[in-house]
Amino acid sequence: MESWLKESGAVGLDNLELANFQVTGRGVRSLQYYKEGERVLTIPDGVLWTVEHAYADPLLGRALRSAQPPLTVEDTLAIYILFVRSRKSGYNGLRSHVTAFPKSYSSSIFFTEKELEVCAGTSLYTITKQLQRQIEEDYVGLVARMFGQYQDLFPLDKFTIEDYKWALSTVWSRGMDFVLPDGNSIRLLAPFADMLNHSSEVKQCHVYDASSGSLSVLAGKDFKAEDQVFINYGPLPNNRLLRLYGFVLSSNPNDSYDIVLSTHPTAPFWEQKQKLWILAGLDSTCTISLTLTDPLPKNVLRYLRIQRLDESDLSVIEVDATDGIINVSNEVEVLQFLVDSFCGLLENFGAQLEILEEQLAVSVYPPGGNAWAAAHVSLGEQRVLRLARKRVEDLLAAAESGRRRRGDLSPLARCANCDEISEPIMLCGRCRTAIYCTRTCQVAHYKEHRVVCRVISTASKNGSEVK
């Protein structure tokens, strides 16, 4: 591969070599000192894997252009890779690159059911299940639209669903994405540069020159001779690292949990609320990332404050007002809904955080294995959700305290858990029917209440959902 790249105009290969490293496996070793910011490697346009090059191929291009609807970028590049791998002659340079690809990947789509169950309840679990179904459907479509119609180009024994999954994982784990000056984007695979492993300790340092079409790698920090040269894939959480690249980072500071907030168009005053969401930079369905550094982004509260506006509020509200508390009743309803939702999400995890920590400490899951990686994803997401729940509980306690001082609650009510009659301080934020005397009682009653709660809340006026 290196000889082909040098002949094609690649620069920097004489001072680098492929090597095996203890922790990361295959990677790139420096043979000289590089100062941070110094150019390490340049791969020219002519050897890059891009959609444009795939369409320009004299054999493959005609088949790709015939596809209706047009293929996605991922499918185009995956088919390009499989096509080159299947050729018995020609494409010598590209084939030398393909032989350097891993024979298998550890992306979550390749996990056994038992391995994936370790992270049950996580967004990774849900997305992986969806991906597995989508890949099967997409493959059936490709057989009908492409492989079956051009069997001279796509022999089915070399374009199986397992081959397709392998090629997709190649694109996910080795592709680089760049935004072009005109606002469009490009995804590419760069031979040899795709062997560079990730480190959060280096600066992002790979750049695409739109004018020449070349890919360059700069030193993200000072590297000595014999050091492994790293690039930075970006501030990615473990759920995405494992899904795309097949690895995780212990105690990843970028761990996150994506929640989906949605309101059905048949909900009361939906059109008025939709206008407010749009003015606030939101939509009726929003995906918002909760992170370790910001477990309760203001847009979560802003969305739900708008969602729970009543007719009288809508007649006077301005979008800027949703940055803060609209009124105490609205705020308490929003916060109670979030507490209940976060409790429900945490309840759905296959193994709770403390159990996973104990299992990892005694090596129940072999270090570095798939189940071990899945456990780290679950740990990260649970930590984020627990921080979010604590933040909401603190806000709710402050709001309820203020409401009690103003006498907004009815004097006495019967607790749904302990059956004691006392001043109610908690109300289920989802169904708005169950009353509790303490937060402890609300948590204790959750398993018993949640089925009834879902039935009632399904028919509620807001049509709200968090998942």
N, C-alpha and C positions, 0 to 999 in steps of 0.2 A: 504493500500500500504506500509506504513512504517514498519508494522510487517513482511511482506513478504521480504522486503529489508534487514531488520536486520537479519532475518533467513538465508538470502542468503549471508551474509558477508559484507553488507554495513557498513561503519564507519562514525560516526559524526552525525547521525540523532537525538541522544538524546539531542543535544544542538541546534537544529533547529526546527522550526515549520512552517507549512503553515498558511498564514494569508492574510486578505484583507487589501489593502492600498488605501488611498484616490486617489492618482494620477495614480498609475500603476495597480491597481486592485490586483488580486491574485499574491502572491509572497512568499518569504521565510524570516522569521524573526529569528534573532540571539537571543539565550537565554544566551549568555555569551560574554565576550570580546575576540576579535580576533585581533592579531597584523598582520599588512601587511606581506604577504608571508606565514602565518601559514596555515596549511592544515585544511580546513573546512569540507570537505565531500569527501568520496571515494565510488564510485559505481562499484561493481565487474563485470567482463566480462559476467558472466552467466545470468545477468538480462538485458543486453543492447539489444536494437533493432539494429541488423546489417544485412547486406545481407547474411553474412556467417551463421548466426543463422536461417534466413528464409529458406535458402537452406537445412539446416540440420534438419528442422522440419519434423518428420516422415509422416505427412499428407500433408502439403503444399509443401514440397520440390520437390516431384515428378512432380507436376503441373508446378512449376517454372522452373525446369530443362527441361521440354518439350517445352518451349516457344522458337520459332525461328522466327526472330532473338532474342537473349537473351534480357530480359527486362532491362531497365535502372535501376540505383540505386534508383531513386525516385519512379518509378513504383513498384519495388520490395518491398520497405519499405511501400509504401501506401497499397499495396495488403496485406502485412503481418498484418498491423494494422486492416484493414477491416476484414480480416479472423479471427483474435482473437476476435474482437468485435462481430462477428456473431455467435461465438460458444456458445452453451447453457451449456456446461460443459467442465471441464478441463481448462487449461491455467489460473488458478485462479489468479496467481500473475500478469501476463501481463494484464489480464482483469481489475484488480484493478487499474492498471496504466491508461488504456484506459478510465475508468470512470472519471478519474481526468482531462482528456483533455477538453478544451472548447467545448461547444455544437455548437458554430459557431465562425467564424473568420471575421476579418475586412480587410483582404487582398483585394487589388484592383480588383481581379477577381470577387468579390461578389458585387461590386458597381453597383448601377442602372446606366442607361445611363445618366440620369440627373446629378448624382454625378460625374461620370467620365468626363463629358463634362467640368467641372470646370477646369480640368487640360489639356484641349485640346491643342495640340501643344507641349506637353512635351514628353520626351522619355518614361515616365511611361504610358502615354495614348497609345502610339504606341505599346509598349511591352505588355500591358494588353490586347489590342485587339488581338494581335497575339497569346497570351497565351490562350485566350478564344477559339479561333478557333482551336489551337493545342490540347487543352484538349478534345474538342469534337471529333476530329479525333482520338486521342489516345484511347479514351474510346471505340469508335466503334471498333477499332483494338483489344482491350483487350477482348471485348465481343466475337469477332470471334475466337481469339487465345486461350483464357483462360476461361472466365466465361461461355461461351456457351458449352465448351467441358467438363467442370468439374462442372456441376451444383450441384453435391452433396457437393462440397467444397465452391462453390460461388453462393448461392441462389440470383437470380437477384433482388429480392426485397430488399436485403441488400447490393447490389453492384450497385446501381443506379449511374448516372452521378453526382448527387449531393453528394452522399457518396464518390465518387472518388475525387471530388473537395475538400471536407472536409479533406480527408486523405492526399492529396497532400499538403494542407495548413498546416496540422499537421507536415508533414516532413519538409516543408520549415521553419516554425516558431520555431520548437523545435529541429531540427537536428543540430549536431555539426560536423564540418569537420576538419580532421587532416591529415597532411602529415606524412607518415611512413618513417622510416630510409632507406628503400629500394627505396624511391622515389614515391611509390604508395600512394594512399590516401584512407581514410575511412570516411564514414558518419555514424553517429550513433545517436540514441536517448537514453538518460540516465534518467530513472525514478527518480523523485524528483529533480535532478539537472536541468531538463528542466523547472522547475518552477522559476528559477532564472531570474530576469529581467535585462535589460540593463541599464548601466550608463556609459557615457563617462568619468566620473570622477574617475573611478577605472581602474587599469591596467588589461590587458588581463591575466587571471589567471586560466583558465581551461586547463588541460593537459591530454593527453592520453598516457598511458604506454604500448607500443607495446609488451613488454615481458610478462606482466601479462594480458593485455587486459582490464585493469581497467581505469576508468575515475575519475580524481581527480579535485577538485575545491580548489584553494588557495584563501586566503583573498586578494583582489585587493587593499585594503587600510585597515586602522584600523577600526574595527566595534565594537561598544559598544553593550551591552545587549539591546534588544528591537529595534535595528536598522534593517532596511531591508538590506539583503545581496544581493549585485549586482555582476554581471559579465559584461564584456565588449565584445559586439558582434563584435567590430572592427570599424574602421573609415568609417562608411557607410553613403552615402547621403540619403536624404529623399525619393528619388524615389525608392531606393532599400529597405529602411526600411518599406515603406508602402506596396510594392509589396510582400515582404517576411514575415514581422512580423506584419503588420497591424497598425503601429503607425508612427508618425513623431516627430521630435524635432524642436521647434521654433528656427529660426535663426541658423540652423544647420551649423557649420563651415565646414562640410565635403560635402556640396552640390556640385553637379557636373552636367555637361552635356556631354554626349558621342556623338561625331560626327563620322560619317563614311565617310572616304575618299576612293574613288574607281575610277579605270580606266579600261575601257573595253579592253580586249585583242586585239581587232581590231584597237585600236588607233595606230597612227604612232609611230614607234620605241619602241613599247611596250616591246619587249624582252630585248632590251638594258636597258631600264628604270627599268624593273623588276630586272635585275642583280644589279643595283645600289640600289634599294629599299632593296633587301636582304642583301647587304653589309652594309647598314645603319641600319639593324635590323628591317626593315619594310616589307611590302608586297604590292601587287597591290590593295588589299582591307585592310584597317586598321581602327580599332575603337580606338579612342584616347579620353581620359577623359579631359575635360576642368574643372578646379576647381577654387574656390575662391582665392586660394593662387597662382595658376599658370593657369590663364585663357587662355594663349596662349603657350602651350608646344612647345618646339623647334622642336619636331617631326612633328607637323602640318606644319610648314614652310618647314622643310626638305623634307617632302613628296611632297608638291606642287612645290618646286623648281625643284625637279627631274622630276615631271610630265610635267613641262612646258619647259624643255630643248629642244632646236631645234637641227638640225643635226650638225651644226657647234659646238655647245656646247658639244654634246655627244662625239665628236671626241677627245676632250682634257680634259674633266671633270674628276676629281677624287672624290671619294665618300666623302672624308673629306671636300671638298670644299663646300658641301651642308650644313655644319654647319653654314655658313655665307652667305652673299650676293654673288651670282654668278656674276650677272651684274645688273645694275640698271633697265633695261627693264624687265628682268625676275622677279626681286623683286617687281616692281610696278604691274606687271600683277598678281602675286601671292596675293599681299595685296589687290588689288581692287577686286579680286575674293572673298576673305574672307569677305571683308566689305559687298559686295552684298549678300553673302550667309548668314551671320549673320543677316542682315536686313530681309532677307526672312524668316529665322527661327523665328525671333522675331515677324514678322508680322502674323505668323500662330498661335500664342497663342490665345486661346479663349477670354481671358481677359488680358489686359495689366497690368503691375506691379502696377502702381499707383491706378488703379481701384480695384485690389484685396486687396491692403493695406487698402483702404478706406472701402471696404466691410467687411474685418476682424475687423477693428476698431469699426464698428457699429454692429458687430455680425449678419451680414446677414446670415452667416453660423454658426449653433450652435457649440460652442467650443467643440472640441473632436470628432465631427461627421465626417462622411466620406467626405462630401463636404469641410469641414474645413481643413481636412488633405490634400485633393487634391489641395486646394488653396495654402497651404504651399509648396507643391512640385513645383507648377508652379512658385511661388515667387522665390524659390531657383534657379531653372533652368534659369529664366529670369535674375536674378542678375548675374549669371555666364556669360551668353551670352552677356549681356551689358558690363561687364568688358572686355570680349574678343574683342568685337567690338571697344571699346574705345582704347584698346591696339593696335589694327590693324590700326585704324584711325590715331593714333599718329605716328606709323611707316610709314604709307603711306604719311602723310604730310611731314615728314622729307625726304623721298625718292623723292617725287615730287618736293620739294624745291631744292634739289640737282640737279634734272634733269633739272629744269627750268634754274638754274644758268649755266648749261653746254649747254643750247640751244638745248636740245634733242627733244622738242616738236615743232610741226609745229606752225608758227606764229599766224594764225587766224583760228577759226572754229565756227560753229553755235551751240549754246547750245540746246540740245534736249528738255529742259524744258521751258526756258524763250525765246528761239529763238534769243537771243542776239548774235552778232558776237564779239568774244573776244578771248583772249589766252586760249586754253583748258587746264584745270588742272586736270580734272577727266575723266576717260574712264571706261565704264562698264567692270568689270573684267571677267564677264561670257561670254558675246557675242562679246565683243571687237568692237562694232559698235556705241553705243550711247556715245556722248561726252557731257560734262557738264562744265560750267564755274565755278561752286562752288560746294562744298559738299552739301550745302543746296538744290541746284537745283537737284542734283542726288537723294537725299532722297525724295524730293517732287514728282519726276517723277516716283518713283519706282512702284507704283500701276499700272500706265498706261503702263509702259514699261515691266513689268515682264512676261506677256503672250508672247509677241514677243520675249523677251530675251530667254525664254525657248525653243521656236521653233528653234531659230538660234543656241543656244548653244548645242541642241541635235545633230545637225549635225556638230558640231565643231571638230576640229582635235584632241583635247585632250580627249574627252569622259569623262570629269571630273564630279564629283558629291560630294556634301556635304549634309548630312542629319542627 
